[in-house]
């Protein structure tokens, strides 16, 4: 597993990368979670996915976990910003 971060549109975006397989999988946690916490079983637990088949990217969404900026405005652009961050991460 490797961890990293980069900035998109002024937001820090942290991620953990597992595996080297040919099929990329983006894991986005719900509500208040983080990638590593919400998907522990699929990433490291007894039911872990085959990391030779998949390259898994588990993100901490903007505003949560390690991706916390000082202030996150909850407005009409919130989710479009998140999608833009994920798109640029997977490029």
PAVOKE-273270 format. One record per residue: residue in three letters; x, y, z of N, C-alpha, C, O, CB in turn. Coordinates in steps of 0.001 Angstrom, whole numbers, plus 500000, padded with zeros to 6 digits. Glycine has a CB too. Layout:
# PAVOKE-273270
ALAXYZXYZXYZXYZXYZ;...
END
This chain:
# PAVOKE-273270
UNK500841498834500000500000500000500000500891501236500000501893501310500712499040499994501211;UNK500496502190499186501169503483499186500120504563499428498957504403499060501936503728497842;UNK500531505641500036499640506771500289500192507990499587501396508108499357499477507036501810;UNK499303508883499255499738510112498624498645511155498691497531510886499139500144509862497183;UNK498980512338498241497997513413498175498389514370497065499545514421496643497884514156499531;UNK497430515108496612497681516205495692496556517201495850495562516922496521497796515710494219;UNK496703518355495240495716519409495371494943519557494071495524519605492987496383520734495758;UNK493624519628494196492752519844493047491814520990493399491094520930494396491952518541492667;UNK491826522018492586490945523174492798491088523746494210490111524223494787489488522780492545;UNK492291523699494761492533524235496089492211523288497233492325523667498398491754525462496258;UNK491808522057496916491459521071497938492535519998498022492982519494496991490087520434497636;UNK492961519638499237493863518492499360493055517209499180491940517105499692494602518498500741;UNK493596516250498472492922514967498283493920513863498610494908513675497900492365514816496818;UNK493652513136499690494508512028500117493925510716499630492708510560499531494670512011501652;UNK494803509781499330494364508467498869495360507404499318496517507695499618494207508448497330;UNK494879506167499355495713504994499576495566504119498343494455503898497863495311504220500893;UNK496681503623497832496681502806496619497124501389496983498166501189497608497617503421495522;UNK496320500423496584496581499011496853496632498259495531495828498518494635495498498407497793;UNK497557497345495408497607496451494260498207497063493015498491498258492937496254495977493950;UNK498386496173492032498980496574490751498243495952489578498780495882488473500454496183490702;UNK497024495501489808496275494822488761495831495742487644495891496964487774495086494155489347;UNK495380495145486532495005495922485353493656496640485461493369497532484663494979495026484171;UNK492830496264486434491504496874486555491483497881487700491598497490488861490425495792486775;UNK491338499180487393491295500182488464489931500216489146488894500091488495491631501567487908;UNK489947500387490462488723500499491256488877501716492164489852501819492908488449499187492093;UNK487921502632492105487911503797492982486908503536494093485732503295493820487559505108492197;UNK487358503580495350486481503364496499486263504694497198487198505301497722487080502311497480;UNK484999505141497197484617506418497789483730506120498990482648505559498815483885507344496750;UNK484147506475500201483326506190501376482093507079501422482039508137500794484142506368502647;UNK481114506626502178479905507408502353479973508270503592480923508192504371478706506505502420;UNK478979509075503764478767509939504932480055510468505557480700511343504979477996509191505971;UNK480436509965506706481537510546507473482799509704507452483703509948508251481110510753508887;UNK482891508739506582484008507812506619485245508253505867485304509330505275483577506531506091;UNK486234507368505915487458507529505140487649506252504337487082505213504676488702507825506062;UNK488443506324503277488634505165502422489146503950503157488583502863503024489568505502501327;UNK490192504111503921490808502978504617489883502405505689489843501190505885492134503404505250;UNK489146503261506378488264502802507449487029502087506885486686500995507339487834503988508326;UNK486371502689505913485136502115505379485360500838504578484476499984504521484441503125504514;UNK486515500699503968486765499551503092487852498624503624488503497924502848487147500032501715;UNK488054498615504943489118497798505529489014496335505101490013495741504696489074497895507052;UNK487824495748505183487663494320504847488045494033503403488659493004503123486221493873505092;UNK487692494923502482488016494716501070489484494994500772490023494474499795487142495599500200;UNK490139495805501598491522496193501339492534495336502088493549494937501517491720497633501708;UNK492269495049503359493261494361504183492694493217505011493457492432505575493913495340505091;UNK491390493108505093490769492117505964490722490723505353491360490447504336489383492552506312;UNK489952489855505995489820488466505544489191488354504158489425487376503448488994487680506538;UNK488401489341503773487725489326502469488395490255501466487734490765500562486264489719502631;UNK489688490480501612490405491422500743490319491007499276490358489822498947491875491525501168;UNK490202491992498416490174491753496973491548491303496484492561491561497134489727493024496219;UNK491575490637495350492822490145494759493593491326494172493198491890493151492539489066493661;UNK494685491690494820495445492870494412496313492617493189497012493519492730496309493343495551;UNK496276491398492656496936491118491378495975491375490220496396491525489072497450489659491337;UNK494680491424490534493657491686489517493237493157489486492794493667488457492435490808489769;UNK493383493830490632492868495189490757493934496157491253494815495783492026491677495211491695;UNK493845497397490803494544498513491429493452499321492110492585499892491448495383499386490377;UNK493497499364493423492428499978494199492907501310494767493969501402495382491961499036495335;UNK492098502331494544492355503659495088491238503951496087490077504082495701492425504760493951;UNK491587504052497367490628504386498420490896505826498843491980506144499335490739503396499647;UNK489914506687498652490114508118498904489520508552500239488586507940500757489499508938497781;UNK490080509611500773489452510381501840488829511568501115489557512438500637490495510828502994;UNK487502511628501022486858512686500248487249514079500738487607514253501903485350512527500306;UNK487178515063499853487465516434500276486624516792501507485407516610501519487187517432499119;UNK487293517300502527486596517693503746486554516632504827486048516896505918485223518082503414;UNK487076515421504556487003514325505526488364513666505685489206513744504791485957513283505093;UNK488578513021506821489824512299507056491037513188506888491091514294507427489928511119506125;UNK492010512699506137493236513469505906493038514568504871493917515413504702494355512546505459;UNK491909514579504178491637515576503127490879516787503656490152517443502910490843514939501996;UNK491048517079504921490294518181505516490934519534505260492025519806505762490153517966506999;UNK490276520384504488490700521788504417490121522515505633489278521963506341490228522468503066;UNK490565523739505876490057524461507042488550524692507002487886524604508034490756525781507159;UNK488007524984505835486576525276505726486043524605504472486663524688503411486307526815505694;UNK484904523945504585484273523316503420482859523858503318482014523587504171484273521744503533;UNK482609524621502272481285525202502065480342524146501490480684523453500532481364526432501124;UNK479180524033502072478167523103501571477194523894500716476235524489501209477423522367502745;UNK477474523883499405476648524635498474476378523782497239476686522590497226477330525971498085;UNK475811524383496215475426523638495018476613523063494252476435522150493446474634524525494107;UNK477823523577494486479010523098493779479755521994494528480769521493494040479945524247493529;UNK479275521618495681479975520658496535480280519351495808481439518940495742479151520370497776;UNK479272518702495270479485517389494656480190517476493314480945516570492962478165516682494483;UNK479965518541492556480684518662491283482175518851491539482994518369490757480127519843490447;UNK482548519542492616483955519669492989484528518303493362485642517967492958484121520661494161;UNK483776517516494129484245516183494517484471515306493290485493514628493191483238515514495466;UNK483532515315492364483668514511491142484889514953490350485621514113489827482399514622490269;UNK485118516245490256486297516757489551487579516262490219488532515886489536486276518302489513;UNK487601516263491542488773515752492274489014514282491951490146513891491666488587515933493796;UNK487963513462491992488113512026491727488536511769490285489359510893490019486803511290492023;UNK487973512532489363488335512373487951489826512641487747490517511875487076487494513322487065;UNK490310513726488327491730514070488164492637513074488879493750512816488420491997515482488692;UNK492184512518489980492956511491490681493135510249489814494219509666489780492272511116491998;UNK492091509847489125492130508599488354492805508746486998493064507738486341490734508084488155;UNK493100509965486556493754510173485254495142509608485226495826509699484206493807511639484912;
END
